Amino acid sequence: MRYLILLLLNLPIILLSILDIVTSYKMKKINRGIFLGRITLWVIILAVIIGAIPIYNLITDHKIFDSNELSLFDIVEITVIIALIFYTNSLRVQIDKNELRLQNLHEELSITISDRDNK
Amino acid sequence: MKKVCVIIPAYNEGQVVGSVIKDAKKLFSKEKDYQIDIVLINDGSKDNTSSESRKNGAIVIDHILNSGAGGATLTGIRYAVKHNYDMAATMDADGQHTAEDVLNGIKFSDKTSTDLTIGSRLMNPEGMSRTKIIGNKGLSFITFLLFGQNVTDSQSGLRIYSKNALEDLRWKMTGYEFCSEMIWRARQKKLSIKEYPIKAIYTDYSRGKGQNNWNAVNIIKQLIKLRILEIFN
């Protein structure tokens, strides 16, 4: 069951990445070589996520979506992931603030220089 | 007499911007109730956009860095606030908007005391291709879904701003997605929003520029990201 959840959580991210790459190629932001390389990479990741678990379970004679009990390691892992999400979001907020300051600075500078030139 | 700033964000429009400014100045100079200045924001153009605009009488602000349509519009609005304009308008540099429509918008906005007035091509879509109509309706629907504001033409570049709107409106997006974000920010600031019909003009030049339809995917992606991330702010 855990593997099914893993698949459902990662599928949207992978599909969004593929859409992003296709859009970049159609908008001529990347060339054909880079496009094929990136698409291949994400298709491989998708294939590994979808295909690895049933194949592993078949090889080891488990049921297709069998899963072990949640271990202490899993609990620590999930906690660390959530802490990282919190930290990443704080960094993002700081980056947003800096971007806004930079944008304001650029506007003021452009106007000040142009006002001086237009006199 | 009210002071109005007509802001024209431009990137590599040297071929047509001169005639756009000339026609607009000719019409605006006849107005008795408004003193209308044209301010062109040159967003890092690599051609003669800046010199052509100056030659035809526009006040030109040259961006040091290319910032996108949203960034250029913000600079224009900052200029309007700094120089105490009573109202402002934005129009496209490539001839897609007529000076008459801009002037009608200014009068409509002034008469109805509307904070943000949007010129809607979809209230009178004659001249628009089916792809553009569907695309614009789609983006307007997404704007409504994400931000709760119903407008017929969320991507229109012809907009009129009251003094309140000039002072209160700011946005984060600098690409074309700023059109939808602006509507959202206006709603958040409880500014009044109205639309009026304008003509959609597509010349061989503007069609030849080739707006890539895939850009709509980028716009939608950025808007969804913006909406979700605001929850964490």
Contacts between the chains, C-beta under 8 A, distances in Angstrom:
chain1	res1	chain2	res2	distance
A	16	B	221	7.9
A	19	B	217	6.9
A	19	B	221	7.9
A	20	B	221	7.4
A	23	B	214	5.3
A	23	B	217	4.7
A	23	B	218	5.9
A	23	B	221	7.8
A	26	B	212	6.8
A	26	B	214	4.0
A	27	B	212	5.5
A	27	B	214	5.3
A	27	B	215	6.5
A	27	B	218	7.1
A	28	B	212	7.8
A	89	B	232	5.2
A	92	B	229	7.3
A	92	B	232	7.9
A	93	B	232	7.8
A	93	B	233	6.5
A	96	B	172	7.2
A	96	B	233	7.9
A	99	B	172	7.8
A	100	B	172	7.2
A	103	B	67	7.4
A	103	B	71	6.6
A	103	B	74	7.1
A	103	B	174	7.4
A	106	B	63	7.2
A	106	B	64	6.5
A	106	B	65	6.2
A	106	B	67	6.6
A	106	B	71	7.6
A	106	B	75	7.8
A	107	B	71	7.9
A	107	B	74	6.1
A	107	B	75	4.5
A	107	B	78	4.9
A	108	B	78	7.3
A	109	B	64	6.3
A	110	B	61	5.5
A	110	B	62	6.5
A	110	B	63	5.1
A	110	B	64	5.8
A	110	B	75	5.8
A	111	B	61	5.8
A	111	B	75	6.6
A	111	B	78	6.4
A	111	B	79	5.3
A	111	B	82	6.5
A	113	B	62	7.4
A	113	B	64	7.7
A	114	B	59	7.8
A	114	B	60	6.5
A	114	B	61	4.1
A	114	B	62	5.9
A	118	B	59	5.9
A	118	B	60	7.2
